[in-house]
Amino acid sequence: MDEITQSRPKTEWYDKMLGQMDTRLMCLQNNKSEFLIDKLDERLLKYLYNNCLTFDWKNQLLLIALIGEVRNNDTQTIFTIISILHPRLKDIFRECNITSFSDFEPNVHVDKYLKGDICINSSNSMKKDLLSKYNSSEYYTKKWISENLPSGEQQYYNKFLLPPFSYYSREFSFTKLAIEQAQNTRKDETDAIVPHLSTIRAEANLRWNQMKRLRDAFHQQIRVIETDSISLPIEFSYAEPKRIGEVFYFRLWDKPSFVLNHQKDFSDIIIKQATQKKSTYSDENNAYFLEFIRAESIESDSAPEGLWFNELIEQNVLGKWVQNRPIEEHEKIFNFLSLWGYESDNGQKPYTFHSRHKGILTPSTFITLHKDKAEGLLIDVEPFYVACTFGLLAIDILTTTGARRNELLQISNTKECIEVKKKNNKLHYSYKAIPKGRDSLEEFYLSKQTMEHIQTVSRMLKAHYDADKIPSVLYREGRRHVFPTPLPYYFQYAGKALQGNALHSSIRFLLHGLLFERQNGKAVTVKAHLLRHAFATEAVQRQKMPIDIVAKMLHQKDLNVTGYYSAPTPTQIAESVSELHDVISSYVDIDDVYIRSPQELQKEFDAYAEKVGVFNKVLGGTCVTDYICPTKMQCLGCKAKIPEPDQEDELLEVIQLSKDMERRFKQMGLEVEVRKAKEMAKQAKIELKEIDLIKQYREERSYEPITKRNPFR
């Protein structure tokens, strides 16, 4: 004990919690004599400090976090455990009138909670999570102490263990109900997304184009006023492309000019600072921003829509909105978020558009504080552009590869990660990442368009850092212990690698306003993992790929998991039943329908399929699988193919050919072949539609708005 007190942890959180957490527990070390608290992520310590210090189970939660760290659990896993245990223990202690942790008896008090005798509003999912996290935490903390500490020390630390609970999840019906409910919800959400994957990609590109036009016009006006020494504010406008058909009107401000033109809303001290350009209004602390005044339709009489994100500013949902609005407005904001499906899974207030990352999406402090003083909507351009750029790259990769979030965030500007191969005089691209549950790199194939998006991110980062190279930063997502070395990750900003919140908020911001609804009318929020489910479902149910192949594309070990991901949605089941009824009398014998295991399917498939080889030119695009052909050489509609606008003529020929085949097969009375010909034309038309969208946003990318200066009114 004397030796421990002479040496102390380095983290500032040790001093902050000294006297409130057990000192000896905070000095717990691993077998390398390293203080475990020094290795904990700041988010965990911050959560414990802000939420748990006044509760009797604070030391138990700290012990769980420390042992989670020494067991190499990623930060998000540890955070999930303590953020589930803490509020549930609060509820149980309150409902059972427990005043001391020594009076806590899980077999009595937790049992009451799980049976619904207390906290009657707790969902099956909340009960399942509490039981699983409680039992696993109790087991692993006890196991680590008994295996790693001398018997003399074990007695001291045993008092910080959770008391054992002698029931398991299988003994409660709510566990099965919670799992079934979660799976049904996810499949219903997938059902809403699957038909729109190409639309999601296209709309993301079109909106990024619009954001870039706004940013270009913004910087153009800054260059003009700095070159010509024009005083602010100034008004300017520009016309959007014909597809949008609107003219946008803006004011350009900086901080001093905004204060001096709204003097009735500021104190004399601030007005003086703005006049003299001192303190936060000095040249080095100054910043430009826009005020969106209005939109006007060019030809149509319909009301203009303006920028897609205008209502997010109007409703004040950007950032941590609780801090920006009085309590009486919280319900209004929450209702707006719920309307679009932006609800929190844990029952807490949803911060859908809070990136928790400096410089991404969240407006500056000045704009946040003073946006209500403006006539129009204040726009902090750069954080919006950064969010759109990261969101576009993420959406493109997620919808074309089915990659996981952490596989996405691993992409780095290194030769070990990005690979460029030349085949048939054409460049092809891929990246390598370590999938979930693996320890070695595996390959993910990319399109030329995806590489263009990566290059856009690269240019943005180099401009942001004012450097010729992307700097190396530490990886901060799950399993970070696997990536201890800083690398030049593409998903980084302001000196830090992105985490899940920044990625998801960027995706949601870019796609806001696209309405996807479940069959019960409830809005669906697009998430990275939902796009993965949609990719798998589309591949198996619509494109008829064997589960074995899809599992390889998704880099999954367990075929049962792939089966869950790719299970048919309610709409697909209904469509399949309808189609079955249409053709059953002509060629389907129900007695011949049977379910084959993936192994049997693969064995049969191997017998006649050929290995296509990655990057071959195929009908309407480029093949990007190096596995056995997933569609038996039927390339139309295959998810392992990237449509190419340059090969549009091939698809037009397919449609013409299908018409000839359909007419001839009808004359021959071959109804099944007629149906095949129609399906061929249908798939070709779907791909042509996606190619049209690709051509549209590529054309708009070269559109340069012509700005017009207007006198300030």
Order of alpha helices (4+ residues) and beta strands (2+ residues): alpha-alpha-alpha-alpha-alpha-alpha-alpha-alpha-alpha-alpha-alpha-alpha-beta-beta-alpha-alpha-beta-alpha-alpha-alpha-beta-alpha-alpha-beta-beta-beta-alpha-beta-beta-alpha-alpha-alpha-alpha-alpha-alpha-beta-beta-beta-alpha-alpha-beta
